[in-house]
Amino acid sequence: MLSDSMKNRRSIRKYTEQEVPEALLDELFEVASRASNTGNMQLYSVVVNRDRASKEKQAPFHFNQKMVTEASALLTFCADANRFVKWAEQRNAVAGFDNLQTFFAATIDALLFAQAFCDAAEAGGLGICYLGTTAYNADKIVEALSLPHLVVPVVSVTVGYPAEPLPVQTERLPLAAIVHRETYTNFTSAAIDALYRAKEESDANKQFVAENQKETLAQVFTDIRYTKKNNEYYSEVFLNVLKKQGFL
């Protein structure tokens, strides 16, 4: 039977002052290292920031979200070919890992490792929240964390003990929006209306639209939260990081 805790999970953005023991973090990383990865090369790494000054230094890179400094730890998960390449060089092997294919594989590895950590952390009573801002300011994070050649930050996670009360669980699209059988079935206008109806009619999202003075929920996403201008700018930033770090 599927765990009710997984069905009821939510992102935690407010934490108590209780610190997560170092031994517990290490145990969670040990569990997470059992996650699937490309060719058992484990092309990932994680930088753990617990010192408040370190977290405060990175807070602007995550748009100064309070949870960055208030969480017990800020974890930056990285696509990392550096370690493997150094091992290959010391074993008389030549690793051709300075390319997009390797970055893609390492990114998959890093995200699988990150999700496995998060699943284990939540099962142990901790709260986590993914930070989608990591790729936006990857260049600044590379510098702040002294990331070497062939290491790129792909996602950050805050972790700590959840503060009460817990947030309301956010809505999700119905399975028909994301599950396709045998081949991809494209969406008709009627299907789009049906799949997004509950999301658009929720009181929270109606308030979201009103607060942002928009006509539709979609406009909040396209005109305010994820604009074409910002998407193009951050794409350029990240492409430059991939070049500087040696993947392009």
N, C-alpha and C positions, 0 to 999 in steps of 0.2 A: 504493500500500500504506500502511495506517495506521501511524503512528509507534509503535514499541515503547515509546518514552519516555513517550508519553501513557498507554499501557496500564499502565505500571509506576509511574506517578506516585504520590507520597505527600506528605502535609503534613509540613513540616519545622519542628520546634519547638526544635532545638538548632543553634546557628550557631558558626562560627569567629570569631575576632576580626578577621579581614580585612574591611576596609570595602569596600563596593560603590562604585566610582568614580562621582562625580556625573555625568560624561559618559555613563556606561553607563545610569544611571537615566533621564537625559533621552532617550537613544536609545530605551529601552523605552517611555517615555511617548509618544514620537513614533509608534512603531509602534502602540501601543494606541489612539491617537487616530484610527486608521483603522477602528476598530470601527464597526459599525452603530449608528445612533442615531436618535432621533425627529426627522424633518423636517430633518435636518442642522443642528439647533440646538445640539447638544452641551451638553445641560443637566446638566453634571457638572463637578466640580472635584476636586482631590486636594490634601491638605495633607501635606507631607513633614516628618517629625520625625526628625532625626539626632542632635541634641544630647542627651546622656545625661540632663541635667536635665529636658528637655522630655518625654522618654520616661518618666522616673521619675514625673513629675507625672501622667501619664496611666495609669500602671500600675494604680492602684487601680480605675480605671474598667473595666479588663479583668481584674478579680479577681486582680491581681498575678501573672499568668502570667509566668514568668521570661523567656520569649522576647520580651516587649514591650521590655524594656531591653537584652537581649543581642543582638537583631537589629541589623543595620547601619542599618536604617531602619524606622520605623513609618509606614505610609501610611493616611490616613483619606480614603476616597472619599465624596464628598458629592453628594446631589441638589441642583443649583444652578440656580435660575432668576434669581438676582440679576443676574448679568452680562448676560443677554439682555434683561431688563427695563430695565436702565440704558441699553443700546444703543438699545432701542426708544424710550425717552423722549428721547434725544438726536437721534433721527431723526424726530421728530414722529409717532410711532406709539404706540398704546396697547395694551399687552400685558395681556390678562386672565389672568394666570398665578397668581393668588392663590387656588388651589383644589386639590381632591384630584386631579383629572384631571392637572394639571401635575405634581404631586408624584409620581404614579404613573409618568408618562412620564419624569421626571427620574431616578427610582429605577432604572428599566429602563436608561436611558442610563449611569448611574453603574456599575451592575453589569456591563454589557457592557464598559465601559472597564476596569473592575477585572479582569475575567476575561481580557481581551485582554492586559493587562499581565502577569498571572500566567503565561499561556501563553508569552509571549515571554521572561519571566524564567527560567522553567524550561528552555526550549529553549536558553538561554544558560548553563546550568549553575548557576543560582541556586536557592535553596529559598524557598518561600513557605508561609504559613499564614494562612487566613482566621480572623478573630476574630468570633465571633457575639455578642460582648458589646457591640458598638457601640450597638445599638438599646436595650439595657438602660439605659445611662447616657448617652443622647444629650444630655440636658440639661446634664450636667457637661462633656461634650466640646464642646458649643456654646460654653460659657463659656471653657474652656481654650484653644480655638483661635480665639476671637473671631469666630465665624461670624455673618455679618450676616443681615438679613431675607431670607427665601426661600432659605436654605441650611441643609440638614439632613444630618448624617452618617448614612450607611446601612450601611457596612461598613468594617472596618479590616483591613489585611494587614501581616504582618511579612515582611521580605525580607532575605536575606543568603546567605552561602556555607555550605552544609550541613556540619555537623560529623559525623564518623564515630563509630560506625557509623550507617548510615541506619536509620530505624525500619522495622519490619515493615509491609508494606502492609495496610491494613485491608480487611475484607470489604465486598462490595457485594451488594445483592439481585440476583437473576437478572432478565434483561430482561423476562420475563413479568410482573414486578411493576410495571413502569413504562411499558411500551410497549403501547398499545391500537391496534387496527386499525379504521379507519373510524368506530367509535363507542366510547365507554367501556364496558368490560365489568366489571361489578361483581364483587366477590370472594365466593365461597362460603367457608364455614368450612374445607372441605377445601383450597381453594386457598391460604388464609392459612397453614394448617399447612405446606403444601408449600413456599411461597415463603419462609417464615421459618425453615425447619428447619435449614439450614446455618448461618445466623447464630446461632441459639440453641444449636447443638451445637458451636460452635467453643470450643476450650479457653480462649481469652482471655475470651470472653463468659461462659462458665460460672464462671470465676474472678471476673469482674465481679459476677455475681449473688451468689456466696458472700461476697465482701468487703462487699457492701452488705446482707447478711442479708435477701435477698428470695427469693420463691418463683420468680419468673420474670424474664426480661430486660426485659419490658415494664414491670414494676413499678419497675425501676431508673429508667427514663425518666419514668414518670408520678408516682412517689412521691418521687423524690430529685432528678433532674436538671432536670426541667421540670414543676414542680408547678402545679396550677391557681391557687393563691394567687400564686405568682410571676408566672405568665403574665398574670394580671389586673392585678397591680401594675405591671409593666413596660409593659403596654398603656396604662395610664393615664398613665404617665410620657411615653411616646412621643406619645400624643395631645395632651398639653399642649405638647410641643415643637412639634408641627405647628401648633398654634394660635399659640404665641408667635412662631414663625418666619414666620407669615403664610400657611400653606397651607390652613388651616381657619378 
